[in-house]
Amino acid sequence: MNFKIILASPRWYCAGVDRAIGMLDDILEKYGAPIFVNHEIVHNKFIVSEFEKKWVVFTDNLDDVEKWQIMVFSAHGVAPSYVQAVADKWIRYIDASCPLVIKVHKEAKKFIASEYEVIYIGQHNHQEAIWVSDNDPEKIHVIANEADLEKLQFSPTQKLVLLNQTTLSVDDTKALISKAQEKFPQLELPSFSDICYATTNRQEAVKNILPEIDKLIIVGSKNSSNSVKLKLLGQKFWKESILIDSPNEIASDFLEWAKSIWISSWASVSEDLVQSVQKFLESQGGLFEKEIVLTKEKMIFPYSLELK
């Protein structure tokens, strides 16, 4: 069994993930364990497991955290009410939220202060959407699809703005924005898209799969919105697409009759993990052919002031 292996680029960590992981490593070195993190620092099972081995505790339950202990806010952002609850317990906190998520929080606050209602496209059960809507649950209306949009009713004179989760399908979000503009002609959009650059780049890489590719492997965790979106995008634009955390999840029948396999990953996946998938495929008869670079990412986010 011989098949070609082609890597898609960019993959590896985005600036927000790199910042959050780097901050947590530095906090561990500076303060020592245990360190608490709300939710998961990023949605990647391997990264979370490695930090747990270093006595990092991932929890949303503040009863697990004692006065003066250190809590790190994850890359997904955090609700204003949660920040207040942390402060009320005299827990020291350091914010590792992605600056692009913080941008959406600031946009929501700014528009609400100017008497706008906010239509927010996002997944109802995703931490990012939950935290953003907490800024004002009565004025921020989370919609995930057209059915949610149809339930919304506003007067023609009501000022409206549309914001969205940073990790959505670019194409699906554009389609839903178009529907929202049709229903509410007064709807305003922010100056720049809220979907993060890494999301856009990785989805474009999957959409530009070479014609001879017949299999797609996305390296990422199943609780990662972006990873799931990449897999679904592969299924939409191509043939067989799987989402895996590690090489041992690749079923033998997936490799049967493979001619060319495309490997991509979400931005919370380390390059080491991608390389382990490549090495496994090579052990099964795969031959690395090339890496195709869609674009080069140069974004860097500085650490938060609390850590400095």
C-alpha positions in Angstrom: 0.0 0.0 0.0 1.6 3.2 -1.2 0.1 6.7 -1.0 1.2 10.3 -1.0 1.2 12.5 2.1 0.7 16.3 1.6 0.7 18.8 4.5 -1.4 21.9 4.5 0.0 25.1 5.9 -0.7 27.1 8.0 -1.5 24.7 10.8 0.1 24.7 14.3 -0.7 27.3 17.0 -2.4 30.6 16.3 -1.2 33.7 18.2 -4.0 33.4 20.8 -3.3 29.7 21.6 0.5 30.3 21.6 0.0 33.2 24.0 -2.3 31.3 26.4 -0.1 28.2 26.5 3.1 30.3 26.9 1.5 32.3 29.7 0.4 29.2 31.6 3.9 27.7 31.3 5.4 30.9 32.6 2.9 31.1 35.5 3.7 27.6 36.5 7.4 28.4 36.5 7.0 31.6 38.4 4.4 30.6 41.1 4.5 26.8 41.1 1.6 24.3 41.3 -1.3 24.2 41.7 -2.5 26.7 39.2 -6.2 26.7 38.4 -7.7 27.4 34.9 -11.3 28.1 34.2 -12.7 25.6 31.6 -9.7 24.4 29.5 -6.8 26.6 28.5 -7.5 25.7 24.9 -9.7 23.0 23.4 -7.1 20.3 22.9 -7.1 17.1 24.8 -3.4 16.5 24.6 -2.4 19.9 25.8 -4.9 19.7 28.7 -3.6 16.3 29.7 0.1 17.5 29.7 -0.8 20.4 31.9 -2.8 18.2 34.3 0.4 16.2 34.8 2.0 19.4 36.1 -0.8 19.9 38.6 -2.8 22.4 36.6 -6.5 22.1 37.7 -9.1 22.8 35.1 -12.4 23.8 36.7 -15.3 26.3 36.4 -16.3 25.6 40.1 -14.8 28.4 42.2 -15.4 26.2 45.3 -12.3 24.3 44.2 -10.2 27.4 44.5 -9.1 29.0 47.8 -8.4 32.6 48.7 -5.2 34.0 47.2 -4.7 31.0 44.9 -4.0 31.8 41.2 -6.6 31.3 38.5 -5.8 31.7 34.8 -8.6 32.7 32.4 -8.6 30.5 29.3 -8.1 31.6 25.7 -11.9 31.4 25.2 -12.5 34.5 27.3 -14.5 34.8 30.5 -17.9 36.3 31.5 -17.9 39.6 33.4 -20.0 38.0 36.2 -17.3 35.2 36.5 -14.5 37.8 36.9 -16.5 39.5 39.6 -17.1 36.1 41.4 -13.4 35.4 41.3 -12.5 38.8 42.7 -15.2 38.5 45.4 -13.4 35.3 46.6 -10.1 37.1 46.7 -8.7 34.7 44.1 -5.7 36.1 42.2 -6.3 35.9 38.4 -4.3 36.3 35.3 -6.2 36.8 32.0 -5.0 34.6 29.1 -8.1 35.3 26.9 -7.3 35.6 23.2 -7.2 39.4 22.3 -9.5 38.7 19.4 -12.1 37.3 21.8 -11.6 40.3 24.1 -12.2 42.5 21.0 -15.7 41.1 20.6 -16.4 41.6 24.3 -15.4 45.3 24.0 -17.5 45.7 20.8 -20.6 44.2 22.6 -20.1 46.6 25.6 -19.6 49.6 23.3 -22.7 49.0 21.2 -24.9 48.2 24.2 -23.8 51.4 25.8 -25.0 53.2 22.6 -28.4 51.6 22.9 -28.0 48.8 20.3 -29.4 45.3 20.4 -26.7 42.8 19.5 -27.3 39.8 17.2 -24.5 37.4 18.0 -23.8 34.4 15.7 -22.4 31.6 17.8 -22.9 28.1 19.2 -25.2 28.2 22.2 -23.1 25.8 24.3 -19.7 27.2 23.4 -17.8 29.0 26.2 -17.0 32.0 23.9 -20.7 32.6 23.1 -21.8 32.0 26.8 -19.2 34.5 28.1 -19.9 37.2 25.5 -23.7 37.1 26.1 -23.1 37.5 29.8 -22.2 41.1 29.1 -26.0 41.8 28.8 -28.2 38.7 28.3 -31.2 40.8 27.6 -29.6 42.8 24.7 -27.3 40.1 23.2 -29.2 37.6 21.2 -27.3 34.4 20.4 -28.3 32.7 17.1 -26.8 29.5 15.7 -28.9 29.1 12.5 -31.8 30.5 10.4 -34.4 29.1 12.8 -32.9 31.1 15.6 -32.8 34.2 13.4 -36.5 33.8 12.5 -37.5 34.0 16.2 -36.0 37.5 16.5 -38.3 40.5 16.2 -37.2 44.1 16.3 -38.8 47.4 15.3 -37.4 49.0 12.1 -36.1 51.9 14.2 -34.2 49.7 16.7 -30.4 50.1 16.3 -28.9 46.6 15.6 -25.4 45.3 15.2 -24.1 41.9 14.3 -21.2 40.2 16.1 -20.0 36.6 16.0 -18.0 33.9 17.6 -14.4 33.8 16.4 -14.3 30.1 15.5 -17.2 29.6 13.1 -17.5 28.4 9.6 -16.6 31.3 7.3 -19.0 30.3 4.6 -21.9 29.4 6.9 -21.5 32.6 8.8 -21.5 34.7 5.6 -24.7 33.1 4.6 -26.4 33.7 7.9 -25.2 37.3 8.0 -26.8 37.8 4.5 -30.1 36.4 5.8 -30.0 38.7 8.9 -29.4 41.7 6.7 -32.4 40.8 4.5 -34.6 40.5 7.6 -33.2 43.6 9.3 -32.1 46.2 6.8 -30.8 48.5 9.6 -28.4 45.8 10.8 -24.8 47.2 11.1 -21.6 45.1 10.9 -18.3 45.9 12.7 -15.4 47.4 10.7 -13.6 44.1 10.7 -14.8 40.5 10.7 -15.0 38.8 14.2 -13.9 35.5 12.7 -10.2 35.1 13.6 -7.5 35.0 11.0 -6.4 31.5 11.9 -9.9 30.2 11.4 -10.2 31.8 8.0 -6.7 30.6 6.9 -7.2 27.0 7.9 -10.6 26.7 6.3 -9.2 28.2 3.1 -6.5 25.6 3.2 -9.0 22.8 3.4 -11.2 24.3 0.6 -8.1 24.4 -1.6 -7.4 20.7 -1.5 -5.7 19.4 -4.6 -7.9 17.5 -7.0 -5.9 14.2 -6.6 -6.4 14.1 -2.8 -8.9 11.5 -1.8 -8.5 11.4 2.0 -8.4 14.2 4.6 -7.1 14.0 8.1 -7.8 16.9 10.6 -5.7 16.7 13.7 -7.6 18.2 16.6 -10.0 17.5 19.5 -13.7 16.8 19.1 -14.7 19.5 21.6 -12.9 22.1 19.5 -15.4 24.1 17.4 -12.7 24.9 14.8 -11.5 21.3 14.5 -15.1 20.0 13.9 -15.7 22.8 11.3 -12.5 21.7 9.4 -13.7 18.1 9.3 -17.2 19.1 8.1 -15.7 21.4 5.5 -13.6 18.6 4.2 -16.7 16.4 4.0 -18.6 19.2 2.2 -15.9 19.9 -0.4 -14.2 16.5 -0.7 -14.6 12.8 0.1 -13.4 11.1 3.2 -12.6 13.3 6.2 -11.7 12.3 9.7 -10.9 14.2 12.9 -8.4 12.6 15.3 -6.5 13.5 18.4 -3.6 11.1 17.8 -2.4 8.5 15.2 -3.9 5.5 17.0 -7.4 6.8 16.1 -6.8 6.2 12.4 -8.7 3.1 11.4 -7.0 0.6 9.1 -9.9 0.7 6.6 -9.4 4.5 6.2 -6.1 3.9 4.6 -7.4 1.2 2.2 -7.2 2.4 -1.5 -5.8 5.7 -0.4 -3.8 7.5 -3.2 -3.1 10.8 -1.6 -3.8 12.0 2.0 -4.0 15.7 3.0 -3.1 16.5 6.6 -4.3 19.7 8.3 -4.9 20.7 11.9 -6.6 23.3 14.0 -4.6 26.1 15.7 -4.5 24.5 19.2 -2.6 21.5 17.9 1.2 21.3 18.3 3.4 20.5 15.3 4.8 17.5 17.2 1.4 15.9 17.1 1.0 16.5 13.4 4.4 15.0 12.8 3.5 11.9 14.8 0.5 11.5 12.4 2.8 11.9 9.4 5.3 9.3 10.8 2.5 6.8 11.4 1.3 7.2 7.9 4.8 6.7 6.6 5.0 3.5 8.6 1.9 2.4 6.8 3.3 2.9 3.3 2.9 6.7 2.9 5.5 8.8 1.2 5.8 12.5 2.1 5.5 14.5 -1.1 5.3 18.2 -0.2 3.9 20.9 2.0 1.6 23.5 0.4 1.7 26.9 2.1 -1.5 29.0 1.6 -0.2 31.9 3.6 2.4 32.7 6.3 1.0 33.9 9.6 3.1 36.5 11.5 0.6 37.6 14.2 2.0 37.8 17.7 0.1 38.7 20.9 2.0 40.0 23.9 1.3 38.6 27.4 -1.3 40.3 29.6 -0.2 43.1 32.0 -1.0 40.9 35.1 1.8 38.5 34.2 4.3 41.3 33.2 
